[in-house]
Amino acid sequence: DGGITQSPKYLFRKEGQNVTLSCEQNLNHDAMYWYRQDPGQGLRLIYYSQIVNDFQKGDIAEGYSVSREKKESFPLTVTSAQKNPTAFYLCASSIKKAGGYTFGSGTRLTVV
Amino acid sequence: DAKTTQPNSMESNEEEPVHLPCNHSTISGTDYIHWYRQLPSQGPEYVIHGLTSNVNNRMASLAIAEDRKSSTLILHRATLRDAAVYYCILRPSDSGYALNFGKGTSLLVTP
């Protein structure tokens, strides 16, 4: 079945370490997105990519980096510059033109 | 970006219809109205979307006002599994935009 996979489901890291969250899709979707969700809050856009080798900053890109070397993959790196990295991270994909999003099941990152 | 306004929370009894409202008075002519829902500790799930006409699918119905300044997501018979946060979002038809999620409406379904 086609879908979008995020791994790992839970991730623990020490403060000051960079960490990379994986997102893979086999839906042949052009666009991919990363969102952050804090407890009791809505989703906030970190980065998005409409096409391979191109991506744009969202509302809260500071302290994060991404790459889009393959259509299927859009990894997110949470750097040590991100002041409050503990959160629930969600990856999504879509066709380019006004289609619905498919979300992954999320990665819950805890920095101690 | 055009914004939406939803009630923070709503409550429904099981097996009764639920009408979730959304106001979007600044909607533009090319904005699609999308609805998603999110269960606890899961990613959001697409529910339905529409442009001008009412839409139906196996999950829900979407009723869009004639002036498009508001819409209503209708769950015909609420079940306990429908308890979730429901997001109403506007998406321009231009491919260059990402969805902006607000806080949504938290739906409580009681037996």
Boltz contact constraints between the chains, C-beta under 6 A:
constraints:
  - contact:
      token1: [A, 33]
      token2: [B, 98]
      max_distance: 6.0
  - contact:
      token1: [A, 42]
      token2: [B, 101]
      max_distance: 6.0
  - contact:
      token1: [A, 42]
      token2: [B, 102]
      max_distance: 6.0
  - contact:
      token1: [A, 42]
      token2: [B, 103]
      max_distance: 6.0
  - contact:
      token1: [A, 43]
      token2: [B, 101]
      max_distance: 6.0
  - contact:
      token1: [A, 45]
      token2: [B, 98]
      max_distance: 6.0
  - contact:
      token1: [A, 48]
      token2: [B, 98]
      max_distance: 6.0
  - contact:
      token1: [A, 90]
      token2: [B, 43]
      max_distance: 6.0
  - contact:
      token1: [A, 96]
      token2: [B, 95]
      max_distance: 6.0
  - contact:
      token1: [A, 97]
      token2: [B, 95]
      max_distance: 6.0
  - contact:
      token1: [A, 98]
      token2: [B, 32]
      max_distance: 6.0
  - contact:
      token1: [A, 98]
      token2: [B, 91]
      max_distance: 6.0
  - contact:
      token1: [A, 98]
      token2: [B, 93]
      max_distance: 6.0
  - contact:
      token1: [A, 100]
      token2: [B, 46]
      max_distance: 6.0
  - contact:
      token1: [A, 103]
      token2: [B, 43]
      max_distance: 6.0
  - contact:
      token1: [A, 103]
      token2: [B, 44]
      max_distance: 6.0
  - contact:
      token1: [A, 104]
      token2: [B, 43]
      max_distance: 6.0
  - contact:
      token1: [A, 105]
      token2: [B, 43]
      max_distance: 6.0
  - contact:
      token1: [A, 106]
      token2: [B, 43]
      max_distance: 6.0
